[in-house]
Amino acid sequence: MTPGIGTPIQAIADGVVTTETEQGGAYGVYVVIRHEIDGQVVESAYAHMREGSLALTPGQTVRVGQMVGRVGDSGRSFGAHLHFEIRTGGEAVDPLAWLPARVRP
């Protein structure tokens, strides 16, 4: 996703931060949020965020739409973009197919 450098990134649903780091290696600045959606445990991951923009800490409760950080190009990246993942059962799934049926604005 390439919404432009510095664009705010928002949480897709209520949840709890499980992982955050400014030193994420290839992923650069990233955060993982654990959610329960339709009775299923789901993780959303946001990577390559702008350095210094991480707005969350582990254990913090997050609300849908809350700012997670800002789009950047940290880590192993070739230009500003958001690397976004949805994981169910520890496996990444296609967020474009998964989100519309489960997450409402």
Contacts in CASP RR format, 6 or more apart in sequence:
PFRMAT RR
TARGET T0000
AUTHOR 0000-0000-0000
METHOD contacts of the structure
MODEL  1
MTPGIGTPIQAIADGVVTTETEQGGAYGVYVVIRHEIDGQVVESAYAHMR
EGSLALTPGQTVRVGQMVGRVGDSGRSFGAHLHFEIRTGGEAVDPLAWLP
ARVRP
1 81 0 8 1.000
1 82 0 8 1.000
1 84 0 8 1.000
2 71 0 8 1.000
2 80 0 8 1.000
2 81 0 8 1.000
2 82 0 8 1.000
3 71 0 8 1.000
3 82 0 8 1.000
4 71 0 8 1.000
4 80 0 8 1.000
4 81 0 8 1.000
5 50 0 8 1.000
5 70 0 8 1.000
5 71 0 8 1.000
5 72 0 8 1.000
5 73 0 8 1.000
5 80 0 8 1.000
6 50 0 8 1.000
6 53 0 8 1.000
6 70 0 8 1.000
6 71 0 8 1.000
6 72 0 8 1.000
6 80 0 8 1.000
7 70 0 8 1.000
7 71 0 8 1.000
8 67 0 8 1.000
8 69 0 8 1.000
8 70 0 8 1.000
9 46 0 8 1.000
9 49 0 8 1.000
9 67 0 8 1.000
9 68 0 8 1.000
9 69 0 8 1.000
9 70 0 8 1.000
9 71 0 8 1.000
9 82 0 8 1.000
10 64 0 8 1.000
10 65 0 8 1.000
10 66 0 8 1.000
10 67 0 8 1.000
10 68 0 8 1.000
11 33 0 8 1.000
11 44 0 8 1.000
11 62 0 8 1.000
11 63 0 8 1.000
11 64 0 8 1.000
11 65 0 8 1.000
11 66 0 8 1.000
11 67 0 8 1.000
11 68 0 8 1.000
12 35 0 8 1.000
12 44 0 8 1.000
12 64 0 8 1.000
12 65 0 8 1.000
12 86 0 8 1.000
12 99 0 8 1.000
12 103 0 8 1.000
13 35 0 8 1.000
13 37 0 8 1.000
13 42 0 8 1.000
13 44 0 8 1.000
13 64 0 8 1.000
13 103 0 8 1.000
14 35 0 8 1.000
14 61 0 8 1.000
14 62 0 8 1.000
14 63 0 8 1.000
14 64 0 8 1.000
15 33 0 8 1.000
15 34 0 8 1.000
15 35 0 8 1.000
15 36 0 8 1.000
15 61 0 8 1.000
15 62 0 8 1.000
15 63 0 8 1.000
16 33 0 8 1.000
16 34 0 8 1.000
16 59 0 8 1.000
16 60 0 8 1.000
16 61 0 8 1.000
16 62 0 8 1.000
17 31 0 8 1.000
17 32 0 8 1.000
17 33 0 8 1.000
17 34 0 8 1.000
17 56 0 8 1.000
17 57 0 8 1.000
17 58 0 8 1.000
17 59 0 8 1.000
17 60 0 8 1.000
17 62 0 8 1.000
18 32 0 8 1.000
18 33 0 8 1.000
18 34 0 8 1.000
18 43 0 8 1.000
18 58 0 8 1.000
18 59 0 8 1.000
19 30 0 8 1.000
19 31 0 8 1.000
19 32 0 8 1.000
19 58 0 8 1.000
20 30 0 8 1.000
20 31 0 8 1.000
20 32 0 8 1.000
20 54 0 8 1.000
20 56 0 8 1.000
20 57 0 8 1.000
20 58 0 8 1.000
21 28 0 8 1.000
21 29 0 8 1.000
21 30 0 8 1.000
21 31 0 8 1.000
22 28 0 8 1.000
22 29 0 8 1.000
22 51 0 8 1.000
22 52 0 8 1.000
22 54 0 8 1.000
24 30 0 8 1.000
24 75 0 8 1.000
25 75 0 8 1.000
25 76 0 8 1.000
26 75 0 8 1.000
26 76 0 8 1.000
27 47 0 8 1.000
27 48 0 8 1.000
27 75 0 8 1.000
27 76 0 8 1.000
27 83 0 8 1.000
28 47 0 8 1.000
28 48 0 8 1.000
28 49 0 8 1.000
28 74 0 8 1.000
28 75 0 8 1.000
28 76 0 8 1.000
28 77 0 8 1.000
29 47 0 8 1.000
29 48 0 8 1.000
29 49 0 8 1.000
29 50 0 8 1.000
29 51 0 8 1.000
29 52 0 8 1.000
29 53 0 8 1.000
29 54 0 8 1.000
29 72 0 8 1.000
29 74 0 8 1.000
29 75 0 8 1.000
30 45 0 8 1.000
30 46 0 8 1.000
30 47 0 8 1.000
30 48 0 8 1.000
30 49 0 8 1.000
30 83 0 8 1.000
31 45 0 8 1.000
31 46 0 8 1.000
31 49 0 8 1.000
31 54 0 8 1.000
31 56 0 8 1.000
31 68 0 8 1.000
31 69 0 8 1.000
32 43 0 8 1.000
32 44 0 8 1.000
32 45 0 8 1.000
32 46 0 8 1.000
33 43 0 8 1.000
33 44 0 8 1.000
33 45 0 8 1.000
33 46 0 8 1.000
33 56 0 8 1.000
33 62 0 8 1.000
33 68 0 8 1.000
34 41 0 8 1.000
34 42 0 8 1.000
34 43 0 8 1.000
35 41 0 8 1.000
35 42 0 8 1.000
35 43 0 8 1.000
35 44 0 8 1.000
36 42 0 8 1.000
37 102 0 8 1.000
37 103 0 8 1.000
38 102 0 8 1.000
40 88 0 8 1.000
41 88 0 8 1.000
41 89 0 8 1.000
42 86 0 8 1.000
42 87 0 8 1.000
42 88 0 8 1.000
43 85 0 8 1.000
43 86 0 8 1.000
43 87 0 8 1.000
43 88 0 8 1.000
43 90 0 8 1.000
44 84 0 8 1.000
44 85 0 8 1.000
44 86 0 8 1.000
44 87 0 8 1.000
45 83 0 8 1.000
45 84 0 8 1.000
45 85 0 8 1.000
45 86 0 8 1.000
45 87 0 8 1.000
46 68 0 8 1.000
46 69 0 8 1.000
46 82 0 8 1.000
46 83 0 8 1.000
46 84 0 8 1.000
47 82 0 8 1.000
47 83 0 8 1.000
47 84 0 8 1.000
47 85 0 8 1.000
48 71 0 8 1.000
48 72 0 8 1.000
48 73 0 8 1.000
48 74 0 8 1.000
48 75 0 8 1.000
48 77 0 8 1.000
48 80 0 8 1.000
48 81 0 8 1.000
48 82 0 8 1.000
48 83 0 8 1.000
49 68 0 8 1.000
49 69 0 8 1.000
49 70 0 8 1.000
49 71 0 8 1.000
49 72 0 8 1.000
49 74 0 8 1.000
49 82 0 8 1.000
50 69 0 8 1.000
50 70 0 8 1.000
50 71 0 8 1.000
50 72 0 8 1.000
50 73 0 8 1.000
50 74 0 8 1.000
50 80 0 8 1.000
51 72 0 8 1.000
51 74 0 8 1.000
53 69 0 8 1.000
53 70 0 8 1.000
53 72 0 8 1.000
54 68 0 8 1.000
54 69 0 8 1.000
55 66 0 8 1.000
55 67 0 8 1.000
55 68 0 8 1.000
55 69 0 8 1.000
56 62 0 8 1.000
56 68 0 8 1.000
56 69 0 8 1.000
62 68 0 8 1.000
64 103 0 8 1.000
71 80 0 8 1.000
71 81 0 8 1.000
71 82 0 8 1.000
72 79 0 8 1.000
72 80 0 8 1.000
72 81 0 8 1.000
72 82 0 8 1.000
73 79 0 8 1.000
73 80 0 8 1.000
73 81 0 8 1.000
84 95 0 8 1.000
85 92 0 8 1.000
85 95 0 8 1.000
86 92 0 8 1.000
86 93 0 8 1.000
86 94 0 8 1.000
86 95 0 8 1.000
86 98 0 8 1.000
86 99 0 8 1.000
87 93 0 8 1.000
88 98 0 8 1.000
END
